[in-house]
Amino acid sequence: APVTCLALSPDSNYLVTGSRDTTVLLWKIHKASSLTSSTVDQATNSNTPTSGSNSLTEKNRQPRIEGPIHVLRGHRREILCCSVSSDLGIVVSCSESSDLLVHSIRRGRLIRRLVGVEAHAVCLSPEGIILVWNKIERNLSTFSVNGVSIAKANLPLSGDVSCIEVSA
């Protein structure tokens, strides 16, 4: 199914994608392997052309994506937005059917359903605060990962929000 949203964890260890088929996929990113000094020395001091060594070295340095490692389920309609935090060990997602879902990275299981929380965009802070945009009510809301409402702010009628992000 076509991807409707994607998000990368702040440490770049995980990627989540949401799709029209109501699923969220969790992918593991394996970072590029680092070069050791002996590998660099061999490549630079070798009598053979270095282009072969460099292409092999470059190939070994490329990150690799594994997965999907989990298929996260629970939504009834197209996924609108998703966010992931490897530090918190959770994925949050929202769909057209309302209800915000919180899944575990480790097992891919549904941890919590925030019933009645209609979200059109969602983002996780490093502290575990879920930031939610509701375009119909034109408000930003925050929740704890336990689903407790923290704050709500209405936005003026002019302008619109298409994406949200929390900076460190």
Residue frames as a rotation matrix with the C-alpha (Angstrom) as fourth column:
ALA 1
0.577 0.817 0.000 0.00
0.817 -0.577 0.000 0.00
0.000 0.000 -1.000 0.00
PRO 2
0.175 -0.511 0.842 1.21
0.370 -0.758 -0.537 3.56
0.913 0.405 0.056 -0.67
VAL 3
-0.409 -0.431 -0.804 3.10
0.910 -0.130 -0.393 5.23
0.065 -0.893 0.446 2.18
THR 4
0.528 0.682 0.506 1.22
0.580 -0.725 0.372 8.20
0.620 0.097 -0.779 3.61
CYS 5
0.806 -0.329 0.492 3.76
-0.537 -0.756 0.373 9.26
0.249 -0.565 -0.787 6.27
LEU 6
0.447 -0.701 -0.556 7.20
0.590 0.698 -0.405 8.45
0.672 -0.147 0.726 7.58
ALA 7
0.815 -0.240 0.527 9.29
-0.519 -0.706 0.482 9.44
0.257 -0.666 -0.700 10.58
LEU 8
0.139 -0.877 -0.459 12.85
0.215 0.479 -0.851 8.82
0.967 0.020 0.256 11.70
SER 9
0.752 0.061 -0.656 13.82
0.656 0.024 0.754 8.45
0.061 -0.998 -0.022 15.37
PRO 10
0.928 -0.373 -0.010 16.07
-0.368 -0.920 0.136 11.28
-0.060 -0.123 -0.991 16.65
ASP 11
0.144 -0.927 0.346 19.04
-0.503 0.233 0.832 8.90
-0.852 -0.294 -0.433 16.94
SER 12
0.085 -0.006 -0.996 18.35
-0.995 0.053 -0.085 7.51
0.053 0.999 -0.002 13.43
ASN 13
-0.816 -0.374 0.441 18.03
-0.443 0.894 -0.061 3.92
-0.371 -0.245 -0.896 14.71
TYR 14
-0.458 0.746 0.484 14.42
0.620 0.658 -0.427 3.43
-0.637 0.104 -0.764 13.61
LEU 15
-0.913 0.327 -0.244 12.12
-0.404 -0.633 0.660 4.48
0.061 0.701 0.710 10.79
VAL 16
-0.440 0.842 0.314 8.33
0.379 0.490 -0.785 4.19
-0.814 -0.227 -0.534 10.80
THR 17
-0.957 0.246 -0.154 6.06
-0.245 -0.399 0.883 4.37
0.156 0.883 0.442 7.80
GLY 18
-0.369 0.912 0.177 2.28
-0.067 0.163 -0.984 4.64
-0.927 -0.375 0.001 7.77
SER 19
-1.000 -0.025 0.009 0.12
0.005 0.136 0.991 3.60
-0.026 0.990 -0.136 4.86
ARG 20
-0.439 0.890 -0.126 -3.36
-0.848 -0.364 0.384 3.60
0.296 0.275 0.915 3.40
ASP 21
-0.116 0.392 -0.913 -3.85
-0.082 0.912 0.402 -0.04
0.990 0.122 -0.073 4.39
THR 22
0.749 0.510 0.423 -4.12
-0.341 -0.250 0.906 1.05
0.568 -0.823 -0.014 8.07
THR 23
0.742 -0.528 -0.413 -0.74
0.666 0.647 0.371 -0.37
0.071 -0.551 0.831 9.14
VAL 24
0.732 -0.673 0.103 2.39
-0.681 -0.726 0.094 1.25
0.011 -0.139 -0.990 10.52
LEU 25
0.776 -0.548 -0.313 5.67
0.397 0.809 -0.434 -0.49
0.491 0.212 0.845 9.68
LEU 26
0.798 -0.594 0.101 8.71
-0.425 -0.436 0.793 -0.29
-0.427 -0.676 -0.600 11.97
TRP 27
0.780 -0.618 -0.094 12.13
0.199 0.388 -0.900 -0.55
0.593 0.683 0.426 10.31
LYS 28
0.712 -0.650 -0.264 15.55
0.313 -0.042 0.949 -0.92
-0.628 -0.758 0.174 12.01
ILE 29
0.862 -0.507 0.025 18.44
-0.241 -0.452 -0.859 1.13
0.446 0.734 -0.512 10.63
HIS 30
0.631 -0.761 -0.153 21.90
0.687 0.456 0.566 -0.33
-0.361 -0.462 0.810 11.08
LYS 31
0.775 -0.350 -0.525 24.43
-0.340 -0.933 0.120 2.48
-0.532 0.085 -0.842 11.03
ALA 32
0.742 -0.588 -0.323 27.39
-0.305 0.133 -0.943 2.54
0.597 0.798 -0.081 8.70
SER 33
0.739 -0.575 -0.352 30.38
0.669 0.561 0.488 0.59
-0.084 -0.596 0.799 9.95
SER 34
0.835 -0.492 -0.247 33.30
-0.434 -0.864 0.255 2.78
-0.338 -0.106 -0.935 10.89
LEU 35
0.665 -0.688 -0.292 36.69
-0.057 0.343 -0.938 2.43
0.745 0.640 0.189 9.27
THR 36
0.810 -0.528 -0.254 39.60
0.404 0.190 0.895 1.21
-0.424 -0.828 0.367 11.36
SER 37
0.491 -0.694 -0.526 43.00
-0.640 -0.697 0.322 2.83
-0.591 0.179 -0.787 10.96
SER 38
-0.430 -0.676 0.598 44.44
-0.067 0.685 0.726 -0.42
-0.901 0.272 -0.339 9.52
THR 39
0.243 0.596 0.765 41.77
0.801 0.322 -0.505 -0.44
-0.547 0.735 -0.399 6.80
VAL 40
0.950 0.069 -0.306 42.58
-0.064 -0.912 -0.404 3.16
-0.307 0.403 -0.862 5.91
ASP 41
0.106 -0.991 -0.085 46.33
-0.627 -0.133 0.768 2.42
-0.772 -0.028 -0.635 5.94
GLN 42
-0.318 -0.192 0.928 45.89
0.406 0.857 0.317 -0.62
-0.857 0.477 -0.195 3.68
ALA 43
0.612 0.640 0.465 43.80
0.703 -0.170 -0.691 1.37
-0.363 0.749 -0.554 1.24
THR 44
0.933 -0.234 -0.273 46.26
-0.293 -0.935 -0.201 4.28
-0.209 0.267 -0.941 1.08
ASN 45
0.078 -0.993 0.087 49.55
-0.766 -0.004 0.643 2.33
-0.638 -0.117 -0.761 1.17
SER 46
0.386 0.134 0.913 48.61
0.253 0.936 -0.244 -0.43
-0.887 0.325 0.328 -1.25
ASN 47
-0.701 -0.672 -0.238 50.42
-0.122 -0.217 0.969 -0.77
-0.703 0.708 0.070 -4.60
THR 48
-0.550 0.585 0.596 47.17
0.833 0.436 0.340 -1.76
-0.061 0.683 -0.727 -6.27
PRO 49
-0.644 0.378 0.665 44.77
0.048 -0.848 0.528 0.89
0.764 0.372 0.528 -7.59
THR 50
-0.975 0.214 -0.053 42.72
0.027 -0.124 -0.992 2.35
-0.219 -0.969 0.115 -4.77
SER 51
-0.509 0.844 -0.167 39.47
-0.807 -0.401 0.434 2.59
0.299 0.355 0.886 -6.69
GLY 52
-0.093 0.454 -0.886 38.59
0.002 0.890 0.456 -1.03
0.996 0.040 -0.084 -5.90
SER 53
-0.669 -0.218 -0.711 39.45
0.676 0.220 -0.704 -0.57
0.310 -0.951 0.000 -2.24
ASN 54
-0.950 0.310 -0.024 37.49
-0.277 -0.879 -0.388 2.66
-0.142 -0.362 0.921 -2.02
SER 55
-0.284 0.907 -0.310 34.37
-0.692 0.030 0.721 1.17
0.663 0.419 0.620 -3.60
LEU 56
-0.120 0.195 -0.973 34.53
0.442 0.888 0.124 -1.78
0.889 -0.415 -0.193 -1.20
THR 57
-0.853 -0.248 -0.459 35.15
0.521 -0.341 -0.783 0.57
0.038 -0.907 0.420 1.70
GLU 58
-0.798 0.601 0.039 32.26
-0.595 -0.797 0.108 2.82
0.096 0.063 0.993 0.64
LYS 59
-0.127 0.775 -0.619 29.96
-0.293 0.567 0.770 -0.19
0.948 0.280 0.155 0.26
ASN 60
-0.311 -0.067 -0.948 30.78
0.733 0.618 -0.284 -1.32
0.604 -0.784 -0.143 3.82
ARG 61
-0.959 -0.143 -0.244 30.08
0.269 -0.729 -0.629 2.17
-0.088 -0.669 0.738 5.17
GLN 62
-0.598 0.788 0.149 26.53
-0.377 -0.440 0.815 2.45
0.708 0.431 0.560 3.84
PRO 63
-0.586 0.481 0.652 23.71
-0.685 0.135 -0.716 2.15
-0.432 -0.866 0.251 6.38
ARG 64
-0.870 0.325 -0.371 21.43
0.031 0.787 0.616 -0.84
0.493 0.524 -0.694 6.04
ILE 65
-0.335 0.847 0.413 17.68
-0.941 -0.323 -0.101 -0.95
0.048 -0.422 0.905 6.66
GLU 66
-0.981 0.060 -0.183 16.23
0.078 0.992 -0.095 -4.13
0.176 -0.107 -0.978 8.16
GLY 67
-0.614 0.789 0.020 12.62
-0.069 -0.029 -0.997 -4.90
-0.786 -0.614 0.072 8.17
PRO 68
0.110 0.425 0.898 9.91
-0.668 -0.638 0.384 -4.30
0.736 -0.642 0.214 8.54
ILE 69
-0.859 -0.464 -0.216 10.65
-0.132 0.607 -0.784 -5.72
0.495 -0.645 -0.583 11.98
HIS 70
-0.673 0.731 -0.115 7.06
0.433 0.264 -0.862 -5.12
-0.600 -0.629 -0.494 13.18
VAL 71
-0.618 0.654 0.436 3.72
0.250 -0.363 0.898 -4.45
0.745 0.664 0.061 11.53
LEU 72
-0.942 0.257 -0.218 1.79
0.127 -0.329 -0.936 -2.26
-0.312 -0.909 0.277 13.97
ARG 73
-0.572 0.810 0.129 -1.98
0.415 0.150 0.898 -2.67
0.708 0.567 -0.421 13.80
GLY 74
-0.546 0.484 -0.683 -5.02
0.747 -0.087 -0.659 -1.17
-0.379 -0.871 -0.314 15.45
HIS 75
-0.664 0.328 -0.672 -6.16
-0.408 -0.912 -0.041 1.63
-0.626 0.247 0.739 13.17
ARG 76
0.003 0.778 0.628 -9.28
0.459 0.557 -0.692 1.25
-0.888 0.290 -0.356 11.07
ARG 77
0.942 0.298 0.154 -8.49
0.281 -0.452 -0.846 3.82
-0.182 0.841 -0.510 8.38
GLU 78
0.521 -0.754 0.401 -5.56
0.472 -0.137 -0.871 5.39
0.711 0.643 0.284 6.52
ILE 79
0.203 -0.576 -0.792 -2.58
0.925 -0.152 0.348 6.44
-0.321 -0.803 0.502 8.65
LEU 80
0.918 0.171 0.356 -2.15
0.283 -0.914 -0.291 10.22
0.276 0.368 -0.888 8.70
CYS 81
0.342 -0.816 0.466 0.97
-0.661 -0.561 -0.498 10.66
0.668 -0.138 -0.732 10.81
CYS 82
0.855 -0.147 -0.497 3.42
0.407 0.785 0.468 8.69
0.321 -0.602 0.731 12.95
SER 83
0.402 -0.759 0.512 6.40
-0.750 -0.594 -0.292 9.36
0.525 -0.266 -0.808 15.22
VAL 84
0.729 -0.240 -0.641 9.04
0.368 0.927 0.072 7.12
0.576 -0.289 0.765 16.82
SER 85
0.415 -0.657 0.629 11.46
-0.845 -0.535 -0.001 7.40
0.337 -0.531 -0.777 19.75
SER 86
0.228 -0.407 -0.884 14.03
0.101 0.913 -0.395 4.69
0.968 0.001 0.250 20.39
ASP 87
-0.784 -0.513 0.350 14.91
-0.245 -0.262 -0.933 6.30
0.571 -0.817 0.080 23.74
LEU 88
-0.331 0.768 0.549 11.29
-0.923 -0.141 -0.359 5.97
-0.199 -0.625 0.755 24.90
GLY 89
-0.937 -0.104 0.333 10.82
-0.050 0.985 0.166 2.66
-0.345 0.139 -0.928 23.09
ILE 90
-0.103 0.986 0.129 7.52
0.411 0.160 -0.898 3.72
-0.906 -0.039 -0.421 21.52
VAL 91
-0.919 0.062 0.391 5.78
0.353 -0.316 0.880 4.57
0.178 0.947 0.269 18.27
VAL 92
-0.326 0.874 -0.361 2.73
0.151 -0.329 -0.932 6.86
-0.933 -0.358 -0.025 18.18
SER 93
-0.956 0.059 0.288 0.38
0.288 -0.020 0.958 7.04
0.062 0.998 0.002 15.22
CYS 94
-0.352 0.888 -0.295 -2.91
-0.192 -0.377 -0.906 8.57
-0.916 -0.262 0.303 14.19
SER 95
-0.844 0.166 0.509 -5.40
0.529 0.404 0.746 7.82
-0.082 0.900 -0.429 11.45
GLU 96
-0.730 0.630 0.266 -8.59
-0.308 -0.650 0.695 9.19
0.611 0.425 0.668 9.95
SER 97
0.059 0.808 -0.586 -10.58
0.324 0.540 0.777 7.03
0.944 -0.236 -0.230 12.37
SER 98
0.465 -0.051 0.884 -9.43
-0.688 -0.650 0.324 9.10
0.558 -0.759 -0.337 15.38
ASP 99
0.970 -0.201 0.135 -7.89
0.017 0.611 0.792 7.40
-0.241 -0.766 0.596 18.43
LEU 100
0.347 -0.935 -0.073 -4.17
-0.853 -0.282 -0.438 7.84
0.389 0.214 -0.896 18.88
LEU 101
0.959 -0.015 -0.284 -2.21
0.085 0.968 0.236 4.59
0.271 -0.250 0.930 19.25
VAL 102
0.267 -0.905 0.331 0.99
-0.963 -0.244 0.112 3.96
-0.021 -0.349 -0.937 21.23
HIS 103
0.925 -0.027 -0.379 2.97
-0.065 0.971 -0.228 0.82
0.374 0.236 0.897 20.30
SER 104
0.610 -0.756 0.239 6.10
-0.189 0.154 0.970 -0.78
-0.770 -0.636 -0.049 21.77
ILE 105
0.320 -0.615 -0.721 9.23
-0.940 -0.112 -0.322 -0.83
0.117 0.781 -0.614 19.63
ARG 106
-0.544 -0.687 0.482 10.56
-0.774 0.633 0.030 -3.94
-0.325 -0.357 -0.876 21.34
ARG 107
-0.678 0.332 0.656 7.60
0.216 0.943 -0.254 -6.24
-0.702 -0.031 -0.711 20.75
GLY 108
-0.948 0.316 0.046 5.42
-0.061 -0.321 0.945 -4.24
0.313 0.893 0.324 18.38
ARG 109
-0.411 0.828 -0.383 2.44
0.886 0.462 0.048 -4.57
0.216 -0.319 -0.923 20.69
LEU 110
0.065 0.562 0.824 -0.25
0.122 -0.824 0.553 -2.01
0.990 0.065 -0.122 21.31
ILE 111
-0.810 -0.395 -0.434 0.50
0.491 -0.051 -0.870 -0.36
0.321 -0.917 0.235 24.66
ARG 112
-0.490 0.609 -0.624 -2.26
0.372 -0.501 -0.781 2.23
-0.789 -0.615 0.019 24.79
ARG 113
-0.376 0.500 0.780 -5.16
0.808 -0.235 0.540 3.60
0.454 0.833 -0.316 22.78
LEU 114
-0.878 0.142 -0.458 -6.00
0.142 -0.836 -0.530 7.25
-0.458 -0.530 0.713 23.51
VAL 115
-0.351 0.848 0.397 -9.72
0.935 0.344 0.090 6.92
-0.060 0.403 -0.913 22.83
GLY 116
0.645 0.758 -0.093 -11.41
0.735 -0.650 -0.194 9.96
-0.207 0.056 -0.977 21.36
VAL 117
0.081 -0.683 -0.726 -8.14
0.001 -0.728 0.686 11.82
-0.997 -0.056 -0.058 20.66
GLU 118
0.798 0.242 0.552 -8.60
0.545 0.104 -0.832 12.93
-0.259 0.965 -0.049 17.08
ALA 119
0.127 -0.865 -0.485 -5.24
-0.047 -0.494 0.868 13.79
-0.991 -0.087 -0.103 15.56
HIS 120
0.990 0.130 0.060 -4.18
0.061 -0.008 -0.998 14.85
-0.129 0.991 -0.015 12.10
ALA 121
0.262 -0.965 -0.016 -0.50
-0.200 -0.038 -0.979 15.21
0.944 0.260 -0.203 13.01
VAL 122
0.999 0.025 -0.019 1.47
0.011 0.300 0.954 13.80
0.030 -0.954 0.300 15.92
CYS 123
0.213 -0.975 0.064 4.98
-0.229 -0.113 -0.967 14.15
0.950 0.191 -0.248 17.34
LEU 124
0.758 -0.058 -0.650 6.92
0.591 0.483 0.646 12.81
0.276 -0.874 0.400 20.35
SER 125
0.626 -0.617 0.477 9.18
-0.651 -0.750 -0.117 14.93
0.430 -0.237 -0.871 22.53
PRO 126
-0.271 -0.822 -0.500 12.36
-0.226 0.560 -0.797 13.45
0.936 -0.103 -0.338 24.04
GLU 127
-0.818 -0.011 0.575 10.66
-0.573 -0.075 -0.816 13.70
0.052 -0.997 0.055 27.46
GLY 128
-0.873 0.488 0.025 7.71
0.487 0.873 -0.044 11.54
-0.043 -0.026 -0.999 26.42
ILE 129
-0.302 0.787 -0.538 5.19
-0.139 -0.594 -0.792 14.25
-0.943 -0.164 0.288 25.67
ILE 130
-0.449 0.269 0.852 2.88
0.856 0.403 0.324 13.52
-0.256 0.875 -0.411 22.74
LEU 131
-0.613 0.214 -0.761 2.07
-0.242 -0.967 -0.077 16.65
-0.752 0.136 0.645 20.73
VAL 132
-0.396 0.618 0.679 -1.14
0.818 0.573 -0.045 16.43
-0.417 0.538 -0.733 18.69
TRP 133
-0.882 0.206 -0.425 -2.61
-0.355 -0.882 0.310 18.70
-0.311 0.424 0.851 16.01
ASN 134
-0.296 0.867 0.400 -6.38
0.746 0.472 -0.471 18.55
-0.597 0.159 -0.786 15.38
LYS 135
-0.962 -0.170 0.215 -7.22
0.273 -0.673 0.688 20.47
0.028 0.720 0.693 12.21
ILE 136
-0.165 0.973 0.158 -11.01
0.642 -0.016 0.767 20.35
0.749 0.228 -0.622 12.73
GLU 137
0.690 0.394 -0.607 -10.86
0.724 -0.356 0.591 21.92
0.017 -0.847 -0.531 16.21
ARG 138
0.484 -0.606 0.631 -7.73
0.123 -0.667 -0.735 23.90
0.866 0.434 -0.248 15.21
ASN 139
0.779 -0.224 0.586 -5.85
-0.626 -0.352 0.696 23.08
0.051 -0.909 -0.414 18.39
LEU 140
-0.167 -0.867 -0.469 -2.57
-0.328 0.498 -0.803 21.70
0.930 0.020 -0.368 19.63
SER 141
0.818 0.408 0.406 -2.80
-0.527 0.247 0.813 19.32
0.232 -0.879 0.417 22.59
THR 142
-0.361 -0.919 -0.159 -0.22
-0.683 0.377 -0.626 17.55
0.635 -0.117 -0.763 24.69
PHE 143
0.831 0.556 0.008 -0.54
-0.448 0.663 0.600 14.20
0.328 -0.502 0.800 26.44
SER 144
-0.067 -0.806 0.588 1.73
-0.859 0.346 0.377 12.04
-0.507 -0.480 -0.716 28.55
VAL 145
-0.664 -0.207 -0.719 2.61
-0.605 0.713 0.354 8.63
0.439 0.670 -0.598 27.13
ASN 146
-0.916 0.400 0.001 0.13
0.297 0.681 -0.670 7.30
-0.268 -0.614 -0.742 29.69
GLY 147
-0.424 0.781 0.458 -2.65
0.734 0.000 0.680 9.21
0.531 0.625 -0.573 27.91
VAL 148
0.085 0.420 -0.903 -3.10
0.866 -0.480 -0.142 11.94
-0.493 -0.770 -0.405 30.50
SER 149
0.519 0.183 0.835 -4.08
0.655 -0.712 -0.252 15.30
0.549 0.678 -0.490 28.96
ILE 150
-0.296 -0.726 -0.620 -1.55
0.936 -0.351 -0.036 18.02
-0.191 -0.591 0.783 29.85
ALA 151
-0.418 0.116 -0.901 -2.49
0.008 -0.991 -0.132 21.15
-0.908 -0.062 0.413 27.91
LYS 152
0.028 0.464 0.885 -4.47
0.973 0.190 -0.130 22.45
-0.228 0.865 -0.446 24.94
ALA 153
-0.455 -0.174 -0.874 -4.10
0.052 -0.984 0.169 25.62
-0.889 0.031 0.457 22.86
ASN 154
0.539 0.684 0.492 -6.43
0.635 0.055 -0.771 26.85
-0.554 0.728 -0.404 20.12
LEU 155
-0.662 -0.739 0.128 -4.91
0.605 -0.425 0.673 28.44
-0.443 0.523 0.728 17.03
PRO 156
-0.303 0.554 -0.775 -6.39
-0.401 -0.812 -0.424 31.45
-0.865 0.183 0.468 15.23
LEU 157
0.588 0.686 0.429 -8.52
0.115 0.454 -0.884 30.84
-0.800 0.569 0.188 12.16
SER 158
0.767 -0.380 -0.517 -5.86
-0.637 -0.357 -0.683 32.19
0.075 0.853 -0.516 9.80
GLY 159
-0.285 -0.949 -0.137 -3.17
-0.943 0.304 -0.139 29.75
0.174 0.090 -0.981 8.77
ASP 160
0.855 0.487 -0.181 -2.95
-0.463 0.872 0.159 26.00
0.235 -0.052 0.971 8.98
VAL 161
0.018 -0.835 0.550 -0.57
-0.810 0.310 0.497 23.33
-0.586 -0.455 -0.671 10.30
SER 162
0.679 0.191 -0.709 0.69
-0.641 0.625 -0.446 20.65
0.358 0.757 0.547 7.93
CYS 163
0.268 -0.670 -0.693 3.61
0.364 0.736 -0.571 19.29
0.892 -0.100 0.441 9.97
ILE 164
0.828 -0.056 0.558 4.82
-0.505 -0.506 0.699 19.42
0.243 -0.861 -0.448 13.58
GLU 165
0.263 -0.810 -0.524 8.21
0.433 0.585 -0.686 18.68
0.862 -0.047 0.505 15.15
VAL 166
0.999 -0.040 -0.036 9.65
0.019 -0.368 0.929 19.09
-0.051 -0.929 -0.367 18.65
SER 167
0.368 -0.928 0.056 13.21
-0.240 -0.153 -0.959 20.37
0.898 0.340 -0.279 18.83
ALA 168
0.224 -0.415 -0.882 15.69
0.852 0.522 -0.029 19.25
0.473 -0.745 0.471 21.45
